[in-house]
Amino acid sequence: MSSESSLAAWMGLDWGDASHWVCLRCEGSDRVESYPLEQKPTAIHQWVARLRLRFGGRPVAIALEQSRGALLYALMQYDFLVLFPINPKAFNAYRKALRLSGAKDDGGDARLLLQFVSTHQDQLKPWYPEAAETRSLRLFVEQRRKLVNDHTRLLNRLTQQLKEYFPQVLGCFAEIACGAGLEFLRRWPTLEKAQRAHSRTLERFFRSHRYSASSTQEKIQSIAAATPLTQDAAILEVHPRMVQIWIGQLQLLQKSIAELEQQIASFMQKHSDAFIFDSLPGAGPVQAPRLLVAYGSDRERFDARSMQCFSGIAPVTEQSGKSRWVHHRYICCKFLKQTFHEFAKCSLSRSVWANAYYYQQREKGSSEHEAIRALAYKWIRIITACWKNRTPYSEEKYLESLRRRGSPLIKRIEAQAA
């Protein structure tokens, strides 16, 4: 879209599970057309075909209150539709500003979306789909994170269940969700069953999972000497059964996560920008793909400052009269913010300047998370430069640039090395 005048029409589209509501205004006209649209693939594609015929394939701007989902996926394949996904929180604030009552209805929201995009188009950026390889990788890393969150919830349930009737097993394994821990519980879900097992059977089990002889004997002795937490028949009937359920679900999730990680690794090998993010210290097979999809392939979309704000890493300053306060950004993409935060933390053990900068911030009085966010803020500037220039990160080159600028971090790094 070269300019606003090239648009044939403006449109607000309020999404719904069963149907959508459309408000359309042709460019140069004040008349607004309003009508429902079925949430059916055939209905949507026929409607788009009518729009193309009506406007001769000229661009049509559509504002919709979602950045992904069934409707967006259906519309993104049409080149003449210029999509403007509106942040739901921004649109909600816009609605409340114009409707003090807070009233909400589909037709009214579609009209407000039309008004929003046609009035503030100069402050909005049209959305264009990334390359298919980038979109696939983005969906894979997001789904992996959701499975990891599900795994954490199930593990917490399992741990709580064990604390109520079989806490001794938690002391036998550093991670109860490891293969040895879950397999042990599958075979001996109660202390009574573990104590009835022959010592040689237990020894073979621990040795098969590569525990040393001394560690194996220590675990066997601790099990034999343990005292049951409870003898309640109801608890000993229900809790072990629930533990078996959690074990099955955890093992299935672990297998699914491993399969997704293989898919992610395969896509990373094929992606043209993978070498940039693989070069980042501490990124590894988990963080590198997440950082790659955070930037995407549109190098005009972000500069360092916009990424710092969009990701929620940049702090927010509020001022009223003589009062002034700074806090971290609440309204942002949480997954994106988490990505940069976790990468910055991982970089502490792999980058000497990142480690020095983190402890410099802590000495200034910053909390752990404040120091990591400050580090992530600096990393975004570095990563953005590498991404825009298509060059891998070099720790040596960055340290040299710090020396040229006379950065106080160099003295700290040299002192740590000494």
Buried (B, 14 or more C-beta within 10 A) or exposed (E): EEEEEEBBBBBBBBBBEEBBBBBBBBBEEEEBEBEBBBBEEEBBBEBBEEBBEBBEEBBBBBBBBBEBEEBBEBBBEBEBBBBBBBBEEBBBEBBEEEEEEEEEEBBBBBBBBBBBBBEBBEEBEBBEBBEEBBBBBBEBBEBBBEBBEBBEEBBEBBBEBBEEBBEBBBEBBEEBBEEBBBBBBEEBBBBEEBBEBEEEEBBEBBEEBEBEEEEBBBBBEEBEEBEBBEEEEEBBEEBBEEBEEBBEBBBEBBEBBEEBBEBBBEBBEEBEBBBBBBBBBBBEEBBBBBBBBBBBBEBEBBEBEBBBBBBBBBBBEEEEEEEEEEEBBEEBBEBBBBBBBBBBBBBBEBBBBBBBBBEBBBEEEBEEEBBBBBBBBBBBEBBBEBBBEEEEBEBEEBBEEBEEEEBEBBEBBEEEEE
